[in-house]
Amino acid sequence: MSDSRHTAALKFDQTRASESEEQSRIALAAYEACHELTACMLTAALGAGNPAEVLIAGAGGTAQEIVT
């Protein structure tokens, strides 16, 4: 791991990430639905079972964008 990536990893704070996700759910009533909708749209656009690579720029601390 490069020095800058290692330094960034050391600064990660799981508590702040969880708080950020909670605040996102408060601010955006359809938080979970947004991730589900995106997954459905990607499946429709790419076709189910077709291999693809997707870049998630700025994934949140708990990475729900990726998990979903």
PDB file of N, CA, C and O in Angstrom:
ATOM      1  N   MET A   1       0.853  -1.172   0.000  1.00  0.00           N
ATOM      2  CA  MET A   1       0.000   0.000   0.000  1.00  0.00           C
ATOM      3  C   MET A   1       0.896   1.231   0.000  1.00  0.00           C
ATOM      4  O   MET A   1       1.859   1.299   0.764  1.00  0.00           O
ATOM      5  N   SER A   2       0.583   2.211  -0.858  1.00  0.00           N
ATOM      6  CA  SER A   2       1.387   3.421  -0.915  1.00  0.00           C
ATOM      7  C   SER A   2       1.252   4.190   0.400  1.00  0.00           C
ATOM      8  O   SER A   2       0.307   3.991   1.164  1.00  0.00           O
ATOM      9  N   ASP A   3       2.220   5.072   0.639  1.00  0.00           N
ATOM     10  CA  ASP A   3       2.205   5.847   1.884  1.00  0.00           C
ATOM     11  C   ASP A   3       0.934   6.677   2.033  1.00  0.00           C
ATOM     12  O   ASP A   3       0.341   6.707   3.111  1.00  0.00           O
ATOM     13  N   SER A   4       0.504   7.357   0.958  1.00  0.00           N
ATOM     14  CA  SER A   4      -0.675   8.220   1.070  1.00  0.00           C
ATOM     15  C   SER A   4      -1.936   7.396   1.317  1.00  0.00           C
ATOM     16  O   SER A   4      -2.806   7.818   2.079  1.00  0.00           O
ATOM     17  N   ARG A   5      -2.049   6.223   0.681  1.00  0.00           N
ATOM     18  CA  ARG A   5      -3.215   5.373   0.921  1.00  0.00           C
ATOM     19  C   ARG A   5      -3.175   4.824   2.336  1.00  0.00           C
ATOM     20  O   ARG A   5      -4.213   4.721   2.989  1.00  0.00           O
ATOM     21  N   HIS A   6      -2.006   4.475   2.813  1.00  0.00           N
ATOM     22  CA  HIS A   6      -1.877   3.959   4.180  1.00  0.00           C
ATOM     23  C   HIS A   6      -2.275   5.035   5.185  1.00  0.00           C
ATOM     24  O   HIS A   6      -2.978   4.752   6.154  1.00  0.00           O
ATOM     25  N   THR A   7      -1.828   6.262   4.957  1.00  0.00           N
ATOM     26  CA  THR A   7      -2.160   7.373   5.839  1.00  0.00           C
ATOM     27  C   THR A   7      -3.669   7.607   5.847  1.00  0.00           C
ATOM     28  O   THR A   7      -4.261   7.808   6.907  1.00  0.00           O
ATOM     29  N   ALA A   8      -4.285   7.582   4.677  1.00  0.00           N
ATOM     30  CA  ALA A   8      -5.738   7.771   4.589  1.00  0.00           C
ATOM     31  C   ALA A   8      -6.469   6.662   5.333  1.00  0.00           C
ATOM     32  O   ALA A   8      -7.451   6.930   6.025  1.00  0.00           O
ATOM     33  N   ALA A   9      -6.011   5.428   5.204  1.00  0.00           N
ATOM     34  CA  ALA A   9      -6.648   4.305   5.888  1.00  0.00           C
ATOM     35  C   ALA A   9      -6.551   4.473   7.407  1.00  0.00           C
ATOM     36  O   ALA A   9      -7.487   4.130   8.128  1.00  0.00           O
ATOM     37  N   LEU A  10      -5.439   4.992   7.887  1.00  0.00           N
ATOM     38  CA  LEU A  10      -5.280   5.206   9.327  1.00  0.00           C
ATOM     39  C   LEU A  10      -6.221   6.279   9.850  1.00  0.00           C
ATOM     40  O   LEU A  10      -6.598   6.255  11.022  1.00  0.00           O
ATOM     41  N   LYS A  11      -6.606   7.224   8.992  1.00  0.00           N
ATOM     42  CA  LYS A  11      -7.495   8.304   9.402  1.00  0.00           C
ATOM     43  C   LYS A  11      -8.965   7.913   9.370  1.00  0.00           C
ATOM     44  O   LYS A  11      -9.807   8.657   9.872  1.00  0.00           O
ATOM     45  N   PHE A  12      -9.293   6.751   8.786  1.00  0.00           N
ATOM     46  CA  PHE A  12     -10.693   6.334   8.679  1.00  0.00           C
ATOM     47  C   PHE A  12     -11.284   6.163  10.064  1.00  0.00           C
ATOM     48  O   PHE A  12     -10.686   5.534  10.937  1.00  0.00           O
ATOM     49  N   ASP A  13     -12.454   6.724  10.253  1.00  0.00           N
ATOM     50  CA  ASP A  13     -13.135   6.675  11.544  1.00  0.00           C
ATOM     51  C   ASP A  13     -14.509   6.034  11.338  1.00  0.00           C
ATOM     52  O   ASP A  13     -15.417   6.675  10.809  1.00  0.00           O
ATOM     53  N   GLN A  14     -14.666   4.783  11.750  1.00  0.00           N
ATOM     54  CA  GLN A  14     -15.908   4.044  11.543  1.00  0.00           C
ATOM     55  C   GLN A  14     -17.098   4.731  12.194  1.00  0.00           C
ATOM     56  O   GLN A  14     -18.206   4.693  11.658  1.00  0.00           O
ATOM     57  N   THR A  15     -16.882   5.358  13.341  1.00  0.00           N
ATOM     58  CA  THR A  15     -17.974   6.053  14.021  1.00  0.00           C
ATOM     59  C   THR A  15     -18.499   7.197  13.164  1.00  0.00           C
ATOM     60  O   THR A  15     -19.710   7.361  13.015  1.00  0.00           O
ATOM     61  N   ARG A  16     -17.585   7.994  12.597  1.00  0.00           N
ATOM     62  CA  ARG A  16     -18.004   9.106  11.733  1.00  0.00           C
ATOM     63  C   ARG A  16     -18.671   8.596  10.470  1.00  0.00           C
ATOM     64  O   ARG A  16     -19.619   9.211   9.981  1.00  0.00           O
ATOM     65  N   ALA A  17     -18.195   7.487   9.936  1.00  0.00           N
ATOM     66  CA  ALA A  17     -18.804   6.918   8.734  1.00  0.00           C
ATOM     67  C   ALA A  17     -20.234   6.485   9.021  1.00  0.00           C
ATOM     68  O   ALA A  17     -21.134   6.729   8.217  1.00  0.00           O
ATOM     69  N   SER A  18     -20.444   5.850  10.154  1.00  0.00           N
ATOM     70  CA  SER A  18     -21.789   5.405  10.520  1.00  0.00           C
ATOM     71  C   SER A  18     -22.714   6.601  10.763  1.00  0.00           C
ATOM     72  O   SER A  18     -23.881   6.580  10.371  1.00  0.00           O
ATOM     73  N   GLU A  19     -22.188   7.639  11.410  1.00  0.00           N
ATOM     74  CA  GLU A  19     -22.980   8.849  11.642  1.00  0.00           C
ATOM     75  C   GLU A  19     -23.361   9.498  10.315  1.00  0.00           C
ATOM     76  O   GLU A  19     -24.486   9.971  10.154  1.00  0.00           O
ATOM     77  N   SER A  20     -22.439   9.522   9.378  1.00  0.00           N
ATOM     78  CA  SER A  20     -22.702  10.106   8.069  1.00  0.00           C
ATOM     79  C   SER A  20     -23.800   9.341   7.352  1.00  0.00           C
ATOM     80  O   SER A  20     -24.684   9.944   6.742  1.00  0.00           O
ATOM     81  N   GLU A  21     -23.751   8.017   7.421  1.00  0.00           N
ATOM     82  CA  GLU A  21     -24.787   7.208   6.789  1.00  0.00           C
ATOM     83  C   GLU A  21     -26.142   7.461   7.452  1.00  0.00           C
ATOM     84  O   GLU A  21     -27.158   7.571   6.765  1.00  0.00           O
ATOM     85  N   GLU A  22     -26.159   7.553   8.766  1.00  0.00           N
ATOM     86  CA  GLU A  22     -27.415   7.819   9.481  1.00  0.00           C
ATOM     87  C   GLU A  22     -27.984   9.176   9.072  1.00  0.00           C
ATOM     88  O   GLU A  22     -29.186   9.304   8.842  1.00  0.00           O
ATOM     89  N   GLN A  23     -27.120  10.190   8.982  1.00  0.00           N
ATOM     90  CA  GLN A  23     -27.571  11.523   8.580  1.00  0.00           C
ATOM     91  C   GLN A  23     -28.082  11.515   7.137  1.00  0.00           C
ATOM     92  O   GLN A  23     -29.020  12.242   6.810  1.00  0.00           O
ATOM     93  N   SER A  24     -27.477  10.703   6.281  1.00  0.00           N
ATOM     94  CA  SER A  24     -27.950  10.583   4.896  1.00  0.00           C
ATOM     95  C   SER A  24     -29.360  10.014   4.867  1.00  0.00           C
ATOM     96  O   SER A  24     -30.200  10.462   4.087  1.00  0.00           O
ATOM     97  N   ARG A  25     -29.615   9.038   5.709  1.00  0.00           N
ATOM     98  CA  ARG A  25     -30.961   8.448   5.777  1.00  0.00           C
ATOM     99  C   ARG A  25     -31.997   9.459   6.273  1.00  0.00           C
ATOM    100  O   ARG A  25     -33.148   9.434   5.837  1.00  0.00           O
ATOM    101  N   ILE A  26     -31.596  10.334   7.171  1.00  0.00           N
ATOM    102  CA  ILE A  26     -32.505  11.361   7.679  1.00  0.00           C
ATOM    103  C   ILE A  26     -32.770  12.403   6.586  1.00  0.00           C
ATOM    104  O   ILE A  26     -33.913  12.806   6.371  1.00  0.00           O
ATOM    105  N   ALA A  27     -31.718  12.830   5.907  1.00  0.00           N
ATOM    106  CA  ALA A  27     -31.844  13.881   4.902  1.00  0.00           C
ATOM    107  C   ALA A  27     -32.515  13.392   3.622  1.00  0.00           C
ATOM    108  O   ALA A  27     -33.199  14.160   2.946  1.00  0.00           O
ATOM    109  N   LEU A  28     -32.326  12.140   3.295  1.00  0.00           N
ATOM    110  CA  LEU A  28     -32.872  11.578   2.056  1.00  0.00           C
ATOM    111  C   LEU A  28     -33.761  10.399   2.423  1.00  0.00           C
ATOM    112  O   LEU A  28     -33.275   9.303   2.704  1.00  0.00           O
ATOM    113  N   ALA A  29     -35.058  10.635   2.418  1.00  0.00           N
ATOM    114  CA  ALA A  29     -36.025   9.620   2.874  1.00  0.00           C
ATOM    115  C   ALA A  29     -35.907   8.307   2.101  1.00  0.00           C
ATOM    116  O   ALA A  29     -36.178   7.243   2.657  1.00  0.00           O
ATOM    117  N   ALA A  30     -35.513   8.363   0.850  1.00  0.00           N
ATOM    118  CA  ALA A  30     -35.453   7.162   0.013  1.00  0.00           C
ATOM    119  C   ALA A  30     -34.012   6.661  -0.154  1.00  0.00           C
ATOM    120  O   ALA A  30     -33.652   6.135  -1.207  1.00  0.00           O
ATOM    121  N   TYR A  31     -33.200   6.826   0.881  1.00  0.00           N
ATOM    122  CA  TYR A  31     -31.775   6.463   0.813  1.00  0.00           C
ATOM    123  C   TYR A  31     -31.560   5.040   0.312  1.00  0.00           C
ATOM    124  O   TYR A  31     -30.825   4.833  -0.654  1.00  0.00           O
ATOM    125  N   GLU A  32     -32.184   4.063   0.948  1.00  0.00           N
ATOM    126  CA  GLU A  32     -32.005   2.671   0.533  1.00  0.00           C
ATOM    127  C   GLU A  32     -32.596   2.433  -0.857  1.00  0.00           C
ATOM    128  O   GLU A  32     -32.030   1.691  -1.660  1.00  0.00           O
ATOM    129  N   ALA A  33     -33.730   3.062  -1.133  1.00  0.00           N
ATOM    130  CA  ALA A  33     -34.378   2.890  -2.431  1.00  0.00           C
ATOM    131  C   ALA A  33     -33.487   3.393  -3.566  1.00  0.00           C
ATOM    132  O   ALA A  33     -33.511   2.837  -4.663  1.00  0.00           O
ATOM    133  N   CYS A  34     -32.709   4.430  -3.313  1.00  0.00           N
ATOM    134  CA  CYS A  34     -31.794   4.944  -4.340  1.00  0.00           C
ATOM    135  C   CYS A  34     -30.782   3.879  -4.753  1.00  0.00           C
ATOM    136  O   CYS A  34     -30.487   3.724  -5.938  1.00  0.00           O
ATOM    137  N   HIS A  35     -30.256   3.154  -3.783  1.00  0.00           N
ATOM    138  CA  HIS A  35     -29.277   2.102  -4.090  1.00  0.00           C
ATOM    139  C   HIS A  35     -29.939   0.949  -4.829  1.00  0.00           C
ATOM    140  O   HIS A  35     -29.370   0.406  -5.776  1.00  0.00           O
ATOM    141  N   GLU A  36     -31.130   0.577  -4.403  1.00  0.00           N
ATOM    142  CA  GLU A  36     -31.863  -0.503  -5.078  1.00  0.00           C
ATOM    143  C   GLU A  36     -32.216  -0.104  -6.508  1.00  0.00           C
ATOM    144  O   GLU A  36     -32.072  -0.905  -7.432  1.00  0.00           O
ATOM    145  N   LEU A  37     -32.673   1.123  -6.689  1.00  0.00           N
ATOM    146  CA  LEU A  37     -33.022   1.603  -8.018  1.00  0.00           C
ATOM    147  C   LEU A  37     -31.804   1.612  -8.934  1.00  0.00           C
ATOM    148  O   LEU A  37     -31.887   1.210 -10.095  1.00  0.00           O
ATOM    149  N   THR A  38     -30.684   2.071  -8.408  1.00  0.00           N
ATOM    150  CA  THR A  38     -29.449   2.086  -9.194  1.00  0.00           C
ATOM    151  C   THR A  38     -29.054   0.679  -9.606  1.00  0.00           C
ATOM    152  O   THR A  38     -28.652   0.460 -10.749  1.00  0.00           O
ATOM    153  N   ALA A  39     -29.162  -0.276  -8.694  1.00  0.00           N
ATOM    154  CA  ALA A  39     -28.840  -1.667  -9.013  1.00  0.00           C
ATOM    155  C   ALA A  39     -29.753  -2.191 -10.125  1.00  0.00           C
ATOM    156  O   ALA A  39     -29.291  -2.874 -11.039  1.00  0.00           O
ATOM    157  N   CYS A  40     -31.036  -1.874 -10.046  1.00  0.00           N
ATOM    158  CA  CYS A  40     -31.988  -2.302 -11.081  1.00  0.00           C
ATOM    159  C   CYS A  40     -31.666  -1.663 -12.422  1.00  0.00           C
ATOM    160  O   CYS A  40     -31.722  -2.324 -13.458  1.00  0.00           O
ATOM    161  N   MET A  41     -31.328  -0.378 -12.405  1.00  0.00           N
ATOM    162  CA  MET A  41     -31.014   0.327 -13.649  1.00  0.00           C
ATOM    163  C   MET A  41     -29.740  -0.219 -14.283  1.00  0.00           C
ATOM    164  O   MET A  41     -29.671  -0.373 -15.503  1.00  0.00           O
ATOM    165  N   LEU A  42     -28.738  -0.512 -13.471  1.00  0.00           N
ATOM    166  CA  LEU A  42     -27.510  -1.090 -14.005  1.00  0.00           C
ATOM    167  C   LEU A  42     -27.764  -2.472 -14.597  1.00  0.00           C
ATOM    168  O   LEU A  42     -27.233  -2.803 -15.657  1.00  0.00           O
ATOM    169  N   THR A  43     -28.564  -3.269 -13.922  1.00  0.00           N
ATOM    170  CA  THR A  43     -28.896  -4.605 -14.432  1.00  0.00           C
ATOM    171  C   THR A  43     -29.629  -4.496 -15.763  1.00  0.00           C
ATOM    172  O   THR A  43     -29.344  -5.250 -16.693  1.00  0.00           O
ATOM    173  N   ALA A  44     -30.567  -3.565 -15.857  1.00  0.00           N
ATOM    174  CA  ALA A  44     -31.322  -3.379 -17.101  1.00  0.00           C
ATOM    175  C   ALA A  44     -30.412  -2.895 -18.226  1.00  0.00           C
ATOM    176  O   ALA A  44     -30.547  -3.335 -19.368  1.00  0.00           O
ATOM    177  N   ALA A  45     -29.493  -1.997 -17.910  1.00  0.00           N
ATOM    178  CA  ALA A  45     -28.618  -1.435 -18.930  1.00  0.00           C
ATOM    179  C   ALA A  45     -27.536  -2.417 -19.374  1.00  0.00           C
ATOM    180  O   ALA A  45     -27.184  -2.472 -20.552  1.00  0.00           O
ATOM    181  N   LEU A  46     -27.018  -3.182 -18.436  1.00  0.00           N
ATOM    182  CA  LEU A  46     -25.893  -4.070 -18.737  1.00  0.00           C
ATOM    183  C   LEU A  46     -26.328  -5.489 -19.058  1.00  0.00           C
ATOM    184  O   LEU A  46     -25.599  -6.234 -19.712  1.00  0.00           O
ATOM    185  N   GLY A  47     -27.510  -5.862 -18.601  1.00  0.00           N
ATOM    186  CA  GLY A  47     -27.973  -7.233 -18.772  1.00  0.00           C
ATOM    187  C   GLY A  47     -27.568  -8.070 -17.570  1.00  0.00           C
ATOM    188  O   GLY A  47     -26.428  -8.000 -17.110  1.00  0.00           O
ATOM    189  N   ALA A  48     -28.489  -8.848 -17.073  1.00  0.00           N
ATOM    190  CA  ALA A  48     -28.218  -9.677 -15.899  1.00  0.00           C
ATOM    191  C   ALA A  48     -27.143 -10.705 -16.219  1.00  0.00           C
ATOM    192  O   ALA A  48     -27.192 -11.346 -17.269  1.00  0.00           O
ATOM    193  N   GLY A  49     -26.192 -10.866 -15.343  1.00  0.00           N
ATOM    194  CA  GLY A  49     -25.159 -11.886 -15.487  1.00  0.00           C
ATOM    195  C   GLY A  49     -24.013 -11.501 -16.395  1.00  0.00           C
ATOM    196  O   GLY A  49     -23.065 -12.274 -16.536  1.00  0.00           O
ATOM    197  N   ASN A  50     -24.065 -10.328 -17.019  1.00  0.00           N
ATOM    198  CA  ASN A  50     -22.965  -9.890 -17.868  1.00  0.00           C
ATOM    199  C   ASN A  50     -21.892  -9.239 -17.015  1.00  0.00           C
ATOM    200  O   ASN A  50     -22.191  -8.353 -16.215  1.00  0.00           O
ATOM    201  N   PRO A  51     -20.646  -9.667 -17.172  1.00  0.00           N
ATOM    202  CA  PRO A  51     -19.581  -9.052 -16.373  1.00  0.00           C
ATOM    203  C   PRO A  51     -19.389  -7.593 -16.763  1.00  0.00           C
ATOM    204  O   PRO A  51     -19.458  -7.241 -17.941  1.00  0.00           O
ATOM    205  N   ALA A  52     -19.152  -6.759 -15.780  1.00  0.00           N
ATOM    206  CA  ALA A  52     -18.939  -5.332 -16.024  1.00  0.00           C
ATOM    207  C   ALA A  52     -18.125  -4.757 -14.883  1.00  0.00           C
ATOM    208  O   ALA A  52     -18.058  -5.335 -13.798  1.00  0.00           O
ATOM    209  N   GLU A  53     -17.517  -3.629 -15.132  1.00  0.00           N
ATOM    210  CA  GLU A  53     -16.798  -2.898 -14.098  1.00  0.00           C
ATOM    211  C   GLU A  53     -17.462  -1.542 -13.929  1.00  0.00           C
ATOM    212  O   GLU A  53     -17.784  -0.870 -14.909  1.00  0.00           O
ATOM    213  N   VAL A  54     -17.665  -1.145 -12.679  1.00  0.00           N
ATOM    214  CA  VAL A  54     -18.301   0.130 -12.380  1.00  0.00           C
ATOM    215  C   VAL A  54     -17.404   0.877 -11.406  1.00  0.00           C
ATOM    216  O   VAL A  54     -16.965   0.317 -10.402  1.00  0.00           O
ATOM    217  N   LEU A  55     -17.136   2.133 -11.702  1.00  0.00           N
ATOM    218  CA  LEU A  55     -16.346   2.973 -10.807  1.00  0.00           C
ATOM    219  C   LEU A  55     -17.298   3.759  -9.919  1.00  0.00           C
ATOM    220  O   LEU A  55     -18.139   4.511 -10.411  1.00  0.00           O
ATOM    221  N   ILE A  56     -17.164   3.586  -8.618  1.00  0.00           N
ATOM    222  CA  ILE A  56     -17.944   4.357  -7.653  1.00  0.00           C
ATOM    223  C   ILE A  56     -16.993   5.413  -7.096  1.00  0.00           C
ATOM    224  O   ILE A  56     -16.124   5.104  -6.280  1.00  0.00           O
ATOM    225  N   ALA A  57     -17.157   6.640  -7.531  1.00  0.00           N
ATOM    226  CA  ALA A  57     -16.288   7.725  -7.067  1.00  0.00           C
ATOM    227  C   ALA A  57     -16.908   8.338  -5.814  1.00  0.00           C
ATOM    228  O   ALA A  57     -18.047   8.805  -5.844  1.00  0.00           O
ATOM    229  N   GLY A  58     -16.166   8.335  -4.726  1.00  0.00           N
ATOM    230  CA  GLY A  58     -16.654   8.936  -3.496  1.00  0.00           C
ATOM    231  C   GLY A  58     -17.643   8.082  -2.743  1.00  0.00           C
ATOM    232  O   GLY A  58     -18.592   8.601  -2.155  1.00  0.00           O
ATOM    233  N   ALA A  59     -17.436   6.767  -2.751  1.00  0.00           N
ATOM    234  CA  ALA A  59     -18.327   5.881  -2.001  1.00  0.00           C
ATOM    235  C   ALA A  59     -18.321   6.295  -0.535  1.00  0.00           C
ATOM    236  O   ALA A  59     -17.282   6.671   0.008  1.00  0.00           O
ATOM    237  N   GLY A  60     -19.476   6.225   0.095  1.00  0.00           N
ATOM    238  CA  GLY A  60     -19.592   6.607   1.507  1.00  0.00           C
ATOM    239  C   GLY A  60     -18.805   5.684   2.417  1.00  0.00           C
ATOM    240  O   GLY A  60     -18.301   4.647   1.987  1.00  0.00           O
ATOM    241  N   GLY A  61     -18.708   6.071   3.674  1.00  0.00           N
ATOM    242  CA  GLY A  61     -17.902   5.338   4.650  1.00  0.00           C
ATOM    243  C   GLY A  61     -18.327   3.898   4.855  1.00  0.00           C
ATOM    244  O   GLY A  61     -17.491   3.048   5.162  1.00  0.00           O
ATOM    245  N   THR A  62     -19.606   3.607   4.691  1.00  0.00           N
ATOM    246  CA  THR A  62     -20.047   2.229   4.848  1.00  0.00           C
ATOM    247  C   THR A  62     -20.259   1.555   3.499  1.00  0.00           C
ATOM    248  O   THR A  62     -20.640   0.386   3.443  1.00  0.00           O
ATOM    249  N   ALA A  63     -20.019   2.276   2.423  1.00  0.00           N
ATOM    250  CA  ALA A  63     -20.007   1.749   1.043  1.00  0.00           C
ATOM    251  C   ALA A  63     -21.299   1.048   0.628  1.00  0.00           C
ATOM    252  O   ALA A  63     -21.257   0.055  -0.099  1.00  0.00           O
ATOM    253  N   GLN A  64     -22.442   1.553   1.083  1.00  0.00           N
ATOM    254  CA  GLN A  64     -23.703   0.945   0.695  1.00  0.00           C
ATOM    255  C   GLN A  64     -23.916   0.971  -0.811  1.00  0.00           C
ATOM    256  O   GLN A  64     -24.616   0.117  -1.355  1.00  0.00           O
ATOM    257  N   GLU A  65     -23.308   1.959  -1.497  1.00  0.00           N
ATOM    258  CA  GLU A  65     -23.400   2.016  -2.942  1.00  0.00           C
ATOM    259  C   GLU A  65     -22.828   0.742  -3.562  1.00  0.00           C
ATOM    260  O   GLU A  65     -23.344   0.240  -4.560  1.00  0.00           O
ATOM    261  N   ILE A  66     -21.777   0.234  -2.969  1.00  0.00           N
ATOM    262  CA  ILE A  66     -21.093  -0.949  -3.491  1.00  0.00           C
ATOM    263  C   ILE A  66     -21.747  -2.220  -2.984  1.00  0.00           C
ATOM    264  O   ILE A  66     -21.930  -3.171  -3.744  1.00  0.00           O
ATOM    265  N   VAL A  67     -22.098  -2.244  -1.717  1.00  0.00           N
ATOM    266  CA  VAL A  67     -22.702  -3.440  -1.114  1.00  0.00           C
ATOM    267  C   VAL A  67     -23.993  -3.819  -1.825  1.00  0.00           C
ATOM    268  O   VAL A  67     -24.212  -4.988  -2.143  1.00  0.00           O
ATOM    269  N   THR A  68     -24.847  -2.830  -2.074  1.00  0.00           N
ATOM    270  CA  THR A  68     -26.123  -3.087  -2.739  1.00  0.00           C
ATOM    271  C   THR A  68     -25.885  -3.525  -4.156  1.00  0.00           C
ATOM    272  O   THR A  68     -26.838  -3.790  -4.888  1.00  0.00           O
TER     273      THR A  68
END
